[in-house]
Amino acid sequence: MAPNVEEIETDLTETEEKWEKLVAPQAAPRKHEILYTNLLIFGYGHLAGLYGLYLCFTSARLQTIILAFILHAMAILGITAGAHRLWTHRSYKATMPLQIILIIFNSLSFQNSAINWVRDHRSHHKYCDTDADPHNAARGLFYSHIGWLLVKKHPEVKKRGKMTDMSDVYRNPVLRFQKKYAVPFIGTICFVLPTIIPMYFWGESLNNAWHITLLRYIFSMHTIFLVNSVAHLWGNRPYDKNILPADNRTLSIATLGEASHNYHHTFPWDYRSTELGYLPTNFTTNFIDFFAWIGWAYDLKTTSGEIINSRIQRTGDGTHSRSKKNISTQDE
């Protein structure tokens, strides 16, 4: 279902004007107020994860390692197909059974509740790489990757976050359930069951099962965070050269199709999250397409070639094969 060309171009112009009015130029860097509790928790998680990596090469059973990889992929899909493309951008609709699957997958990632994730990500898009962006890439690679979770939020993040429309999210019973029972539900899905299952079914030790569970959690977290950091610094900007988000094909493999980030920030409603939606590297799109095939996903939104080409010519950096610059070079 492709949006109307004139409506999209009007929306884009209005968005650019609102962005200029609402967000002031970057002020001098604000002094970070460290959250020491978060620092200790993440510090323990990373040390335990490194120990889990050591155990993978020394004493862990192969079944435990395979399970960790499967749960990792499920956790990534819980973010990409669930919190991101479905609940944040509403780029497609999902039946209740699919939403239940996705909320379980999302809980495996343990990136706060999906409701909190949606609020932060909508703010990220509206105020991208400004002080109102929760993981503002203009403040550096480390900050946009994980540093933003180790310090108090910038006042602009809190202020603008309260202005974010979340009415659709709070009407969703699946998301409300996860948030209401966040500690027991997410904790059980992310940590307890992945630790107990290897112990019960194939006799893995508690030490191995627990530390490999933490390794899987830390690895999944950093994989998703690469989109916030690396995909805002390195890559091409074929659709909009005026923003930091960039297309990074290599990163798309690790993130199951989330790193065509310049495209995504230009056309956030597109469920494919990339112009080349059906590449093997975009596993998330293939996942959604499968459920569309069985009727559990529907109203998939896409962007027409006409709209895409218009943006390539108007704001692209000239690296796209269809840009006037490249076409002129080929003609010569």
C-alpha positions as a printed Julia matrix, in Angstrom:
332×3 Matrix{Float64}:
  0.0     0.0     0.0
  1.87    3.05   -1.24
  1.11    6.49    0.26
 -0.04    9.32   -2.04
  2.91   11.17   -3.6
  1.62   14.67   -2.91
  0.69   13.83    0.7
  4.12   12.36    1.37
  6.0    15.31   -0.12
  3.8    17.7     1.92
  4.4    15.7     5.1
  8.15   15.73    4.48
  8.19   19.5     4.0
  6.11   20.06    7.15
  8.37   17.72    9.12
 11.48   19.61    8.02
  9.89   22.94    9.0
  8.77   21.63   12.42
 12.21   20.19   13.06
 13.84   23.56   12.37
 11.41   25.39   14.68
 11.38   22.91   17.57
 15.03   21.99   17.85
 17.59   24.68   18.57
 21.2    24.4    17.33
 23.46   22.17   19.44
 24.64   23.99   22.53
 27.88   23.37   24.35
 28.19   19.73   25.51
 26.27   19.13   28.72
 28.12   17.6    31.62
 27.15   13.96   32.05
 25.59   12.87   35.34
 26.6     9.24   35.71
 24.03    6.66   36.86
 26.27    4.48   39.0
 23.67    1.75   39.49
 23.4     1.31   35.72
 27.17    1.41   35.43
 27.52   -1.43   37.96
 24.77   -3.52   36.35
 26.16   -3.16   32.83
 29.68   -3.66   34.15
 28.7    -6.96   35.74
 26.78   -8.01   32.62
 29.79   -7.43   30.36
 32.23   -9.2    32.67
 29.84  -12.13   33.07
 29.31  -12.19   29.31
 33.05  -12.39   28.69
 33.24  -15.28   31.14
 30.35  -16.91   29.26
 32.34  -16.56   26.03
 35.25  -18.33   27.7
 32.92  -21.13   28.83
 31.73  -21.6    25.23
 35.26  -22.73   24.34
 35.94  -24.76   27.46
 33.02  -26.53   29.13
 29.66  -25.51   27.66
 27.6   -28.06   25.74
 27.02  -27.48   22.03
 23.24  -27.52   22.57
 23.56  -24.57   24.95
 25.5   -22.54   22.41
 23.04  -23.36   19.61
 20.13  -22.37   21.85
 21.84  -19.05   22.6
 22.16  -18.28   18.86
 18.48  -19.12   18.27
 17.37  -16.93   21.18
 19.64  -14.15   19.91
 17.88  -14.15   16.52
 14.49  -14.2    18.23
 15.5   -11.24   20.43
 16.63   -9.23   17.4
 13.32   -9.91   15.63
 11.48   -8.83   18.78
 13.06   -5.41   18.27
 13.15   -5.14   14.47
  9.8    -6.71   13.52
  8.07   -5.9    16.81
  9.06   -2.78   18.72
 10.44   -1.05   15.63
  8.49   -1.71   12.46
  5.17   -2.75   14.02
  4.66   -0.76   17.22
  6.81    2.34   16.64
  6.21    3.04   12.96
  2.98    1.09   12.41
  4.35    0.06    9.03
  2.14   -3.04    9.08
 -0.57   -4.57   11.25
 -0.42   -7.86   13.13
 -3.01  -10.24   14.49
 -3.06  -11.08   18.18
 -1.15  -14.4    17.81
  1.69  -12.65   15.95
  1.77   -9.84   18.52
  2.05  -12.4    21.32
  4.98  -14.06   19.52
  6.63  -10.68   19.02
  6.18   -9.58   22.65
  7.86  -12.81   23.79
 10.7   -12.22   21.32
 10.9    -8.6    22.44
 11.18   -9.65   26.08
 14.19  -11.8    25.17
 16.0    -8.6    24.21
 15.26   -6.92   27.6
 15.57   -3.36   26.28
 13.1    -2.03   28.83
  9.41   -2.51   28.0
  8.28   -2.19   24.38
  6.26    0.88   25.38
  9.37    2.66   26.65
 11.26    1.57   23.53
  8.55    3.01   21.27
  8.55    6.35   23.12
 12.33    6.68   22.85
 12.38    5.67   19.2
  9.61    8.01   18.16
 11.52   10.81   19.89
 14.67    9.66   18.11
 13.01   10.06   14.72
 11.29   13.33   15.48
 14.41   15.0    16.93
 17.13   12.88   15.33
 20.67   13.63   16.55
 19.71   16.68   18.61
 19.58   17.13   22.38
 16.0    15.83   22.32
 17.18   12.51   20.83
 17.68    9.9    23.61
 20.81    8.5    21.9
 22.04   11.61   20.11
 24.84   10.53   17.72
 26.13   14.12   17.61
 27.47   13.49   21.13
 29.85   10.77   19.95
 30.04    7.07   19.1
 30.17    5.77   22.68
 27.29    7.96   23.84
 24.98    6.93   20.98
 25.91    3.28   21.41
 25.56    2.7    25.15
 26.69    5.8    27.01
 23.17    7.27   26.93
 22.05    4.49   29.29
 24.82    5.23   31.78
 23.96    8.91   32.37
 20.87   10.9    33.26
 18.67   11.93   30.36
 19.12   15.34   28.85
 16.28   17.7    29.93
 15.21   18.05   26.3
 14.73   14.27   26.05
 12.36   14.32   29.03
 10.55   17.41   27.81
 10.01   16.24   24.24
  9.33   12.65   25.29
  6.26   13.79   27.23
  4.98   15.4    24.05
  5.24   12.18   22.03
  1.89   10.68   21.02
  1.63    7.25   22.64
 -2.14    6.84   22.62
 -2.09    3.93   20.16
  0.51    2.09   22.22
 -1.35    2.42   25.5
 -4.49    1.06   23.84
 -2.65   -2.15   22.96
 -3.39   -4.87   25.58
 -0.28   -6.89   24.68
  2.03   -3.94   25.3
  0.18   -2.92   28.46
  0.54   -6.45   29.85
  4.29   -6.51   29.24
  4.78   -3.13   30.9
  2.53   -3.93   33.88
  4.36   -7.2    34.62
  7.73   -6.09   33.26
  9.97   -7.42   36.04
  8.56  -10.97   36.37
  7.58  -11.38   32.71
 10.62   -9.93   30.95
 12.99  -11.3    33.6
 11.58  -14.81   33.21
 11.63  -14.75   29.4
 15.09  -13.19   29.06
 17.04  -14.77   31.91
 15.23  -17.49   33.88
 13.93  -19.79   31.13
 17.11  -19.61   28.96
 19.06  -20.67   32.06
 16.71  -23.43   33.21
 16.07  -25.04   29.8
 19.69  -26.19   29.18
 19.95  -27.45   32.77
 16.72  -29.45   32.57
 16.88  -30.87   29.04
 20.56  -31.72   28.58
 22.19  -31.42   31.96
 24.06  -28.15   31.51
 25.59  -26.72   34.67
 24.06  -23.64   36.31
 27.36  -21.8    35.94
 27.51  -22.42   32.2
 23.81  -21.83   31.53
 23.66  -18.53   33.46
 26.81  -16.97   32.02
 26.01  -17.97   28.44
 22.54  -16.48   28.92
 24.2   -13.22   29.92
 26.58  -13.48   26.96
 23.61  -13.85   24.62
 21.84  -10.88   26.21
 24.9    -8.59   25.97
 25.58   -9.67   22.38
 21.96   -9.01   21.32
 21.99   -5.62   23.02
 25.16   -4.48   21.25
 23.89   -5.76   17.91
 20.83   -3.52   18.09
 22.8    -0.6    19.5
 25.04   -0.64   16.41
 22.13    0.91   14.53
 22.1     3.86   16.96
 25.84    4.4    16.71
 27.64    2.97   13.66
 24.67    3.47   11.3
 24.65    7.17   12.21
 28.31    7.66   11.38
 29.51    5.44    8.54
 27.88    4.71    5.2
 26.21    6.41    2.25
 23.3     8.84    2.34
 21.66    8.24   -1.05
 18.21    9.47    0.01
 18.95   12.41    2.33
 22.45   13.84    2.67
 21.28   16.33    5.32
 20.9    13.78    8.15
 23.42   11.6     9.99
 21.71    8.2     9.51
 23.48    6.28    6.76
 23.05    3.11    4.71
 25.5     0.44    5.83
 24.99   -2.83    3.93
 27.5    -4.79    6.03
 25.72   -3.9     9.24
 22.4    -5.03    7.78
 23.56   -8.64    8.01
 24.1    -8.49   11.77
 20.91   -6.53   12.44
 18.7    -8.69   10.19
 17.98   -5.82    7.81
 17.96   -2.67    9.96
 20.99   -0.79    8.66
 19.66    0.84    5.5
 19.29    3.64    7.95
 19.32    6.62    5.61
 16.44    5.05    3.71
 14.6     4.25    6.92
 14.85    7.78    8.33
 13.68    9.17    5.0
 10.77    6.72    4.64
 10.05    5.44    8.18
  6.6     4.06    7.29
  8.02    1.44    4.87
  7.76   -2.01    6.47
 10.79   -3.21    4.47
 13.02   -0.54    6.07
 15.04   -0.5     2.85
 14.5     0.02   -0.86
 15.91   -3.46   -1.53
 13.54   -5.15    0.89
 13.9    -8.72   -0.29
 17.63   -9.23    0.03
 18.8   -12.22    2.11
 20.33   -9.7     4.52
 16.86   -8.31    5.33
 15.63  -11.32    7.28
 13.12   -9.17    9.2
 11.24   -8.37    5.98
 11.22  -12.05    5.06
  9.86  -12.83    8.55
  7.02  -10.31    8.13
  6.32  -11.55    4.59
  5.94  -15.11    5.88
  3.32  -14.03    8.39
  1.63  -11.92    5.71
  1.45  -15.08    3.6
 -0.41  -16.96    6.35
 -2.59  -13.94    7.11
 -1.13  -12.89   10.47
  0.46   -9.67    9.11
 -1.46   -7.31    6.86
 -1.72   -3.72    5.57
  2.0    -3.72    4.74
  3.04   -0.17    3.84
  5.65    0.48    1.17
  7.06    3.48   -0.67
  6.51    3.86   -4.4
  9.44    4.09   -6.79
  8.25    7.55   -7.82
  8.55    8.92   -4.28
 11.92    7.22   -3.73
 13.34    8.56   -6.98
 12.09   12.06   -6.16
 14.01   12.07   -2.88
 17.13   10.61   -4.49
 17.26   13.51   -6.93
 16.21   16.2    -4.43
 18.24   15.42   -1.3
 20.47   12.4    -2.03
 24.26   12.5    -1.79
 24.71   11.27   -5.37
 25.81    7.72   -4.49
 22.6     6.04   -5.6
 22.75    4.39   -9.01
 19.68    6.38  -10.08
 20.99    9.78   -9.01
 21.43   12.31  -11.81
 25.14   12.49  -11.05
 25.66    8.76  -11.61
 23.4     8.64  -14.66
 25.32   11.52  -16.24
 28.63    9.75  -15.57
 27.33    6.53  -17.15
 26.13    8.43  -20.23
 29.58    9.92  -20.71
